[in-house]
Amino acid sequence: MTAGEGPLLPCNRLIMDELPSFYLMSLGCPKNLVDSEGMATLLRRAGYGSATDPERADFLIVNTCGFIESARVESRAVLSELTRNKEPEQRIIAAGCYSQRYPGRLAESIPGLDGLIGTRRWMDIVDLVEQVEARRDRRPASGPVTHVSHTESYGRDPAGIVRGAIQGATAYLKLADGCSRSCAFCAIPIIKGPTVSRPPATVLADARTLDELGVQEIILIAQDTTNYGRDLGMGYGLTELLADLVRAVPQVPWIRLMYGYPSPTGLSDRLAETMADHRQILPYVDLPLQHAHPEVLRRMRRPANMDRVRRGIARLREAMPEIAIRTTFVVGFPGETEKEFRTLLQFVKEIRFDRLGAFTYSHEEGTAATALGDDVPRQVKEDRRERLFAAQQPISLEKNRALVGKVLNVLIEGEGEGVSVGRSYRDAPEVDGLVLVETELPIGQIVPVRITTALEYDLIGVRS
């Protein structure tokens, strides 16, 4: 997707052809999208026009994802295609996680690149573009790329930049950068550094701006939202922020929480009580557990007390009986036996998650897990992932069938040919299910829908 097309960054087509312009493509997660919006805003503020067509742009910027190899493959493919098709006078810049972690490799694999800037220095994009513009010999620019201390730039919000990204009637709002966890399989701390929480006053100010722009849903994101504020000396930073947030933006109907962590503070009574006390905070939690066997979790350097996890989930469900809980798991982690995998299968059947994602393990250079060896065959990994999905499907269908006849509020995101498409509180964008409504409804509005039909992952209904 391209950045700069939403309400935060309206495109001024009248001046685009008179000023240098940029085309910005954002790959990867919503956290990347927020950085892309920040770069686009800084470029427009500096006088650059935003183009929706790469053929009409002077600068082609790709905010890359470098989290896992498949993401890096996609980033290289996009950059390669732009390089092959660009005009001689166009310039290409690679930004983001891939540029942060492997600037040399990326420059070598994409010889036509004109500049590189890492995820920790996105706020310096205008300086880099100006350096690229000044260098007419077509050699790659030597702007700030990587290995930059987070205390110098990372976590620094440029004045007047909203750390959010609007997608239709939904906005992602970033609470923090980086991650201070030590999961054995994850390269995010290597790429982004430790957690740097944004000051609460700044987050609240951004939320008010998003409210003024008419968003219906604010999704709170960070690598670990439940760790928010710890680096600022806040004991229960997330719950304090949530309480302040509902007072700051009382007109925003939905506030959604993503990317939690199964720690005692992450699954605390205070979090459950705060969510239950405020109708604006959706009864929805994204809680990536990664596995359920204690020995696998210890090898992963993740919380391994599954009884504590069970109690935390039970507290959430007791406080909010209608809560939708999403999780993700990694199968095929080094040393994972069939017995350990069956423990995971049994856990999924026991807990009965509302939403579930699964990934096959892949080695990431520099992480602690690489020392364990990649000893689970690829076919076994893929088979286990399919078995996990097969275990979840009847659970998902049964939970959806329990909603038939009930009325859910649905945020409408598309319509045509007599049908509307939207999401309920149970559905985060792009990763969860949809609600299909048998009539055309106004996009961007939340409407009551009576559910008439349940599918494995989606629902069908009529306006109530």
C-alpha positions in Angstrom: 0.0 0.0 0.0 1.1 3.6 -0.5 1.4 6.1 2.3 0.0 9.6 2.1 -3.4 8.9 0.6 -5.6 9.1 3.8 -7.0 12.1 5.6 -3.8 12.8 7.4 -2.0 13.4 4.2 -4.3 14.7 1.5 -2.8 14.7 -2.0 -2.5 18.2 -3.6 -2.7 17.2 -7.3 -2.6 20.9 -8.4 1.1 21.3 -7.4 2.4 17.8 -7.9 3.8 18.4 -11.3 5.5 21.7 -10.3 7.4 20.3 -7.3 9.6 17.2 -6.8 7.3 14.4 -5.9 7.5 11.0 -4.1 5.8 7.7 -4.3 5.9 5.8 -1.0 5.1 2.1 -0.7 4.8 0.6 2.8 5.4 -3.2 3.3 4.9 -5.3 6.4 3.0 -4.5 9.5 0.9 -1.6 10.7 3.8 -0.3 12.7 5.7 0.2 9.4 2.7 1.9 8.0 2.8 4.5 10.8 6.4 5.2 10.1 5.5 5.6 6.4 2.9 8.1 7.2 5.4 10.0 9.3 7.9 10.1 6.4 5.2 11.2 3.9 4.1 14.0 6.2 7.7 15.2 6.6 8.3 15.2 2.8 5.1 17.1 2.1 6.0 19.6 4.8 9.3 20.1 3.0 7.5 20.9 -0.3 7.5 17.5 -2.0 4.3 16.4 -3.7 2.9 12.9 -3.0 2.1 10.8 -6.1 -0.2 7.9 -6.3 1.4 6.5 -9.4 5.1 5.6 -9.4 5.5 6.7 -13.0 4.8 10.3 -12.0 7.2 10.5 -9.0 10.7 11.8 -8.8 11.5 9.7 -5.7 10.4 6.1 -5.2 10.5 5.1 -1.6 9.9 1.6 -0.3 9.5 1.1 3.5 10.7 -2.4 3.7 10.0 -5.3 6.1 12.9 -7.4 7.2 11.4 -9.4 10.0 11.7 -12.8 8.3 13.1 -14.1 5.1 9.8 -14.2 3.3 9.3 -10.5 4.0 12.8 -9.7 2.8 12.1 -11.6 -0.4 9.0 -9.5 -1.0 11.0 -6.3 -0.3 13.7 -7.2 -2.7 11.1 -8.1 -5.4 9.4 -4.8 -5.0 12.6 -2.8 -5.2 13.9 -4.9 -8.1 10.7 -4.2 -10.1 10.8 -0.5 -9.4 14.5 -0.4 -10.4 13.9 -2.2 -13.6 11.0 0.0 -14.6 12.1 3.4 -13.4 13.0 6.3 -15.7 16.7 7.5 -15.7 15.9 10.6 -13.7 13.9 8.8 -11.0 15.6 7.9 -7.7 14.9 4.9 -5.5 15.3 4.8 -1.7 14.9 1.8 0.5 13.8 2.6 4.1 12.6 0.5 7.0 13.6 -2.7 8.8 15.5 -4.4 5.9 17.6 -1.3 5.4 18.2 -1.1 9.1 19.4 -4.6 9.5 21.2 -5.4 6.2 22.1 -2.1 4.4 25.1 -3.6 2.7 23.4 -6.7 1.5 20.4 -4.8 0.3 22.5 -2.3 -1.7 24.4 -5.2 -3.2 21.3 -7.1 -4.2 19.6 -4.0 -5.7 22.4 -2.1 -7.5 20.1 0.6 -8.7 19.4 2.0 -5.2 20.1 5.6 -4.6 19.7 5.7 -0.9 19.2 3.7 2.3 17.7 4.7 5.6 16.9 2.5 8.5 13.8 2.2 10.7 15.5 4.1 13.5 16.1 7.1 11.4 12.8 7.5 9.5 12.5 11.0 10.8 15.6 12.0 8.7 14.0 11.1 5.4 14.0 14.7 4.1 17.8 15.0 4.8 18.4 11.8 2.9 16.2 12.8 -0.1 18.1 16.1 -0.3 21.4 14.2 -0.3 20.2 11.9 -3.0 19.0 14.9 -5.0 22.3 16.6 -4.7 24.2 13.6 -6.0 23.8 13.5 -9.7 26.4 10.8 -10.4 23.8 8.1 -9.6 26.0 6.4 -6.9 24.1 5.3 -3.7 23.8 8.1 -1.3 25.6 7.8 2.0 22.9 9.0 4.3 22.2 7.7 7.9 21.5 4.1 7.6 21.9 1.9 10.6 23.7 1.2 13.9 22.3 4.5 15.3 21.7 4.6 19.1 18.0 4.9 19.9 18.9 7.7 22.3 20.1 9.9 19.4 17.0 9.6 17.2 14.9 6.5 17.8 11.8 7.3 19.7 12.1 11.0 18.9 8.9 12.3 17.4 9.3 15.3 15.0 7.2 18.2 16.0 3.7 18.2 14.7 3.9 14.6 13.4 0.9 12.4 14.3 2.3 8.8 15.0 -0.8 7.3 13.4 -1.9 5.9 10.1 -5.5 6.3 8.9 -7.0 3.5 6.8 -10.5 4.3 5.9 -12.4 4.9 9.2 -9.7 3.1 11.2 -6.4 4.6 12.5 -3.4 2.8 13.9 -1.8 4.7 16.8 1.7 3.8 17.8 2.5 3.7 21.5 6.2 2.8 21.4 9.1 1.8 19.2 11.4 -1.2 19.7 11.2 -4.2 22.1 13.0 -5.1 25.3 11.9 -8.8 25.3 14.5 -11.5 24.6 12.5 -14.1 22.6 15.0 -16.5 21.1 13.4 -16.5 17.6 12.8 -12.8 17.1 15.0 -10.3 15.4 13.0 -7.2 16.3 15.2 -6.1 19.2 18.2 -6.4 16.8 16.5 -4.3 14.2 14.7 -1.7 16.3 16.4 -1.7 19.7 14.9 -1.6 23.1 11.4 -0.3 24.0 11.1 3.5 23.8 7.6 4.5 25.0 6.0 7.7 23.7 5.0 10.1 26.5 1.3 9.7 27.5 0.6 13.3 26.7 1.9 12.9 23.2 -0.2 9.8 22.6 -3.3 11.5 23.9 -2.7 14.5 21.7 -2.4 12.3 18.6 -5.6 10.5 19.6 -7.4 13.8 19.8 -6.2 14.7 16.3 -7.5 11.4 15.0 -10.8 12.0 16.7 -11.0 15.4 15.0 -10.4 13.7 11.7 -13.5 11.5 12.3 -12.0 8.0 12.8 -14.3 5.4 14.2 -11.7 3.0 15.5 -8.3 3.6 17.0 -6.0 0.6 17.1 -3.2 0.8 19.7 0.0 -0.8 18.4 3.6 -1.4 19.5 5.8 -4.4 19.5 4.5 -5.1 23.0 1.6 -2.9 24.0 1.4 -4.4 27.5 5.0 -3.2 28.2 4.0 0.4 27.5 5.4 2.9 29.9 7.8 0.6 31.8 10.8 2.6 30.5 9.1 5.8 31.6 8.8 4.5 35.2 5.0 3.7 34.9 4.1 0.5 36.7 0.9 -0.2 34.8 1.4 2.2 31.9 -1.1 0.6 29.5 -4.0 0.6 31.9 -3.3 4.2 33.0 -3.1 5.2 29.3 -6.3 3.4 28.5 -8.2 5.2 31.3 -6.9 8.5 30.1 -7.6 7.7 26.5 -11.3 7.1 26.9 -11.6 10.5 28.6 -9.5 12.2 25.9 -11.5 10.9 22.9 -15.0 10.1 24.2 -16.5 10.3 20.6 -14.3 7.5 19.2 -16.6 4.5 19.4 -13.9 1.8 19.2 -10.5 1.5 20.8 -8.7 -1.8 20.0 -5.7 -3.3 21.7 -3.1 -5.3 19.7 0.1 -7.2 20.4 0.0 -8.1 24.1 2.4 -10.3 26.1 1.5 -13.1 28.4 3.3 -11.7 31.5 1.7 -11.2 34.9 1.4 -7.5 34.1 0.2 -8.2 30.6 -2.6 -10.4 31.8 -3.3 -8.5 34.9 -6.5 -8.0 36.8 -6.1 -4.3 36.3 -6.1 -4.6 32.5 -9.2 -6.9 32.6 -11.0 -4.4 34.9 -10.1 -1.4 32.9 -11.3 -2.9 29.6 -14.5 -4.1 31.2 -15.2 -0.7 32.7 -15.1 1.2 29.4 -17.4 0.3 26.5 -15.1 2.2 24.1 -12.4 -0.4 24.7 -13.4 -3.3 22.6 -13.5 -6.7 24.3 -10.8 -8.0 22.1 -7.2 -9.0 22.9 -4.4 -10.0 20.6 -2.2 -12.2 22.7 0.6 -14.0 20.8 1.5 -17.0 23.0 3.8 -18.7 20.4 3.5 -22.2 22.0 1.9 -24.1 24.9 4.5 -26.7 25.9 6.7 -25.4 28.8 9.9 -26.8 27.4 9.4 -25.3 24.0 8.6 -22.0 25.6 11.7 -22.1 27.7 13.8 -22.7 24.6 12.0 -19.8 23.0 12.8 -17.7 26.1 9.1 -17.0 26.6 6.9 -17.2 29.7 6.5 -20.9 30.4 4.0 -21.0 33.2 0.9 -22.1 31.3 -1.2 -22.3 34.5 -0.7 -18.5 34.8 -1.6 -18.0 31.2 -4.8 -20.0 31.8 -5.7 -18.0 34.8 -5.0 -14.7 32.9 -7.3 -15.8 30.1 -10.0 -16.9 32.5 -9.8 -13.4 34.2 -10.3 -11.7 30.9 -13.3 -14.0 30.1 -14.8 -13.5 33.5 -14.6 -9.7 33.3 -15.8 -9.7 29.6 -17.8 -12.9 28.7 -18.1 -11.7 25.1 -14.3 -11.1 24.7 -12.7 -12.3 21.5 -9.1 -13.5 22.1 -6.7 -13.8 19.2 -3.4 -15.6 19.4 -0.5 -16.9 17.2 1.7 -19.9 17.5 5.1 -20.9 16.0 5.4 -24.6 14.9 8.6 -26.4 14.2 10.7 -24.5 16.6 14.1 -26.3 17.1 13.7 -29.5 19.0 9.9 -29.5 18.9 8.8 -33.1 19.2 5.6 -34.7 18.2 4.6 -34.9 21.8 5.3 -31.2 22.4 3.3 -30.3 19.3 0.4 -32.5 20.5 0.4 -30.5 23.8 -0.1 -27.4 21.7 -3.0 -29.0 19.8 -4.6 -30.0 23.1 -4.2 -26.5 24.5 -5.9 -25.0 21.4 -8.8 -27.4 21.9 -9.0 -26.6 25.6 -8.8 -22.8 25.5 -10.9 -22.4 22.3 -9.5 -19.2 21.0 -11.7 -17.0 18.8 -8.9 -16.2 16.3 -5.7 -18.1 15.7 -2.7 -17.6 13.4 0.2 -20.0 12.9 3.7 -19.7 11.4 6.4 -22.2 10.6 9.7 -21.5 12.3 12.5 -20.1 10.3 16.1 -19.2 11.4 16.8 -15.5 11.8 20.5 -14.6 11.8 21.7 -13.2 15.1 18.9 -14.6 17.2 19.6 -17.0 20.1 17.6 -19.7 18.4 20.1 -20.1 15.6 22.4 -21.9 18.1 19.8 -24.6 18.5 19.9 -25.8 14.9 16.9 -26.0 12.5 16.2 -29.7 13.0 12.5 -30.0 12.2 12.0 -30.8 8.5 10.1 -28.2 6.5 7.4 -30.7 5.5 6.9 -31.6 9.2 6.5 -27.9 10.0 4.0 -27.3 7.3 2.1 -30.4 8.3 1.9 -29.3 11.9 0.7 -25.8 10.8 -2.1 -27.4 8.8 -3.0 -29.7 11.7 -3.2 -26.7 14.0 -5.5 -24.9 11.6 -7.6 -28.0 11.2 -8.0 -28.1 15.0 -9.1 -24.5 15.1 -11.6 -24.5 12.2 -14.4 -26.3 14.0 -13.9 -24.1 17.1 -14.1 -21.0 15.0 -17.3 -22.3 13.2 -19.0 -23.2 16.5 -18.2 -19.8 17.9 -19.6 -18.1 14.8 -22.7 -20.2 14.9 -23.4 -19.1 18.4 -23.7 -15.6 17.1 -26.5 -16.4 14.6 -29.6 -14.4 15.6 -27.6 -11.8 17.6 -27.0 -8.2 16.6 -23.4 -7.0 16.2 -22.2 -3.5 15.5 -20.3 -3.6 12.2 -17.9 -1.0 10.8 -18.6 -0.8 7.1 -15.5 -0.7 5.0 -16.8 -1.5 1.5 -20.0 -1.9 -0.6 -21.1 -2.8 -4.1 -23.5 -5.0 -6.0 -26.0 -5.0 -3.2 -23.6 -6.2 -0.5 -21.5 -4.4 2.2 -18.4 -5.7 3.9 -17.3 -4.8 7.4 -15.9 -5.9 10.7 -17.3 -6.4 14.1 -15.5 -5.9 17.4 -14.2 -9.5 17.0 -12.3 -8.6 13.9 -9.0 -6.7 13.6 -8.2 -5.5 10.1 -6.6 -7.9 7.6 -5.9 -10.7 10.1 -9.4 -11.7 11.3 -12.8 -12.4 9.7 -15.4 -10.2 7.9 -19.1 -9.5 8.2 -21.0 -9.5 4.9 -24.2 -7.5 5.0 -27.0 -8.2 2.5 -27.5 -4.5 1.5 -25.4 -1.5 0.6 -24.5 0.7 3.5 -22.5 3.9 4.0 -18.8 3.3 4.2 -17.2 4.4 7.4 -20.3 4.1 9.6 -20.9 1.6 12.4 -24.3 -0.1 11.9 -26.2 -2.8 13.8 -26.3 -6.1 11.9 -28.3 -9.2 12.8 -26.3 -12.3 12.0 -28.1 -14.8 9.8 -25.4 -17.2 8.6 -22.1 -18.4 10.1 -19.1 -19.5 8.1 -15.8 -20.9 9.4 -14.2 -17.4 9.7 -16.8 -14.9 8.4 -20.4 -14.0 9.2 -23.4 -13.0 7.0 -26.2 -10.8 8.2 -28.8 -8.1 7.5 -29.1 -4.6 8.8 -31.0 -4.7 12.1 
